[in-house]
Amino acid sequence: MRTMDLDSHAMGSPQRGHAASETIDVAVIEGNPTVRRGLETIVSLDPGCRCVGCWSDWEDASSTLRGAAPDVVLIDIQLLDGSGIGHAARLREQLPATQIVAVTVYEDPDPIHRALRAGACGYLLKRATPEQIVAAIRKAHHSRHHPRAA
């Protein structure tokens, strides 16, 4: 499967094939409280998405993520309790069907590439617009069902 970059510069419009009646369950793991609340609000306000959990760190998230069974997880690359990149790898092992989107302030390709190698299907810059965030969620969810060939 080829890795998909979900960069806010390359997002485009939401996937056309997304069924209106299908709700995408989204979890958020974000250390910055302002960004976390913003992501939660954006997800909750979109009629095609549902926020099934929102945590500030991996310790809190890891104990309940499996039960939440999200379709997509937005995870901060730089969490306060360790590397979101390392946690993305653990998440990939625990919930292999869940799509992971790394959220970052970095435009440096090194941490982004590390997140992709750890199991993220793409990434978003924290300055992404609400439309770009929802498009990234839909694109990640769509890639779960329609992976591109290498």
C-alpha positions in Angstrom: 0.0 0.0 0.0 1.3 3.4 -0.9 1.4 6.0 1.8 -0.9 9.0 1.3 0.1 12.5 2.3 -2.8 14.4 3.6 -1.0 17.7 3.6 -3.3 20.7 3.9 -1.7 21.9 0.7 -2.8 18.8 -1.2 -6.1 18.1 0.3 -8.5 19.3 -2.3 -12.2 18.7 -1.8 -13.7 15.9 0.3 -14.0 12.5 -1.2 -17.0 12.2 -3.5 -17.7 8.6 -2.7 -18.4 9.2 1.0 -21.9 8.1 1.8 -23.9 10.7 3.6 -25.4 8.2 6.0 -22.0 6.7 7.0 -20.6 8.4 10.1 -16.8 8.4 10.6 -15.8 7.9 14.2 -12.8 10.1 15.0 -10.6 10.2 18.0 -8.3 13.1 18.9 -5.0 12.9 20.8 -3.6 16.5 21.1 -1.4 18.0 23.8 -2.4 21.6 23.1 -5.7 22.3 24.8 -6.7 25.0 22.3 -5.9 22.9 19.3 -7.6 19.8 20.9 -10.8 21.7 21.6 -10.7 23.1 18.0 -10.3 19.7 16.5 -13.0 18.3 18.7 -15.4 21.1 17.7 -14.6 20.7 13.9 -15.2 17.0 14.1 -18.4 17.3 16.1 -19.9 20.0 13.9 -19.5 17.9 10.7 -22.6 15.8 10.1 -20.5 13.0 8.6 -18.2 12.7 11.6 -18.5 11.9 15.3 -15.9 12.5 18.0 -15.6 9.3 20.0 -12.8 10.5 22.3 -10.5 13.4 22.9 -7.4 13.1 25.0 -4.4 15.3 25.9 -1.9 12.5 26.2 -1.2 8.9 25.3 -1.6 7.5 28.8 -5.3 8.6 29.0 -6.0 7.7 25.4 -4.4 4.3 25.3 -6.7 2.8 28.0 -9.9 3.7 26.2 -9.0 3.8 22.5 -9.7 0.2 21.8 -13.2 0.4 23.2 -13.9 3.6 21.2 -12.9 1.8 18.0 -12.3 5.0 16.0 -12.2 4.9 12.2 -9.6 7.7 12.2 -7.3 9.1 14.9 -5.8 12.5 14.7 -2.6 12.4 16.8 -0.2 15.2 17.7 3.4 14.3 16.6 4.7 16.1 19.7 2.7 15.0 22.8 3.7 16.1 26.3 4.1 12.5 27.5 6.3 11.4 24.6 6.6 11.2 20.9 3.3 11.0 19.0 5.3 9.2 16.4 6.1 6.3 18.7 2.5 6.3 19.9 1.3 6.1 16.3 3.3 2.9 15.9 1.7 1.4 19.0 -1.7 2.5 17.8 -1.1 0.8 14.5 -0.4 -2.4 16.4 -3.4 -2.2 18.7 -6.0 -1.0 16.1 -4.7 -2.1 12.6 -8.0 -1.1 10.9 -7.8 2.5 12.3 -6.4 5.2 10.0 -3.9 7.6 11.7 -3.4 11.2 10.7 -0.4 12.9 12.2 -1.1 16.5 13.3 1.9 18.8 13.4 3.2 22.4 13.4 6.3 21.1 11.7 6.8 21.7 8.0 10.2 19.9 8.3 9.8 16.7 6.3 11.8 14.5 8.7 9.2 14.2 11.6 6.5 13.9 9.0 8.3 11.0 7.2 8.9 9.4 10.6 5.2 9.6 11.4 4.3 8.0 8.0 6.8 5.2 8.5 5.3 4.6 12.0 1.9 4.0 10.5 0.2 7.3 9.8 -1.5 7.4 6.4 -1.0 11.1 6.2 -0.6 14.4 8.1 -2.1 17.8 8.7 -0.5 21.0 9.6 -2.1 22.6 12.7 -2.9 25.7 10.7 -5.2 23.7 8.3 -8.7 25.1 7.8 -11.7 23.3 9.1 -12.5 22.2 5.6 -9.0 20.8 5.1 -9.3 18.9 8.4 -12.6 17.3 7.5 -11.3 16.5 4.0 -8.3 14.8 5.6 -10.5 12.7 7.8 -12.6 11.7 4.9 -9.6 10.9 2.7 -8.0 8.8 5.5 -11.3 7.0 6.0 -11.7 6.4 2.3 -8.1 5.1 2.0 -9.1 2.5 4.7 -11.6 1.0 2.3 -9.8 1.7 -1.0 -6.0 1.5 -0.5 -3.9 2.6 -3.5 -1.5 0.1 -5.0 2.2 0.7 -4.6 
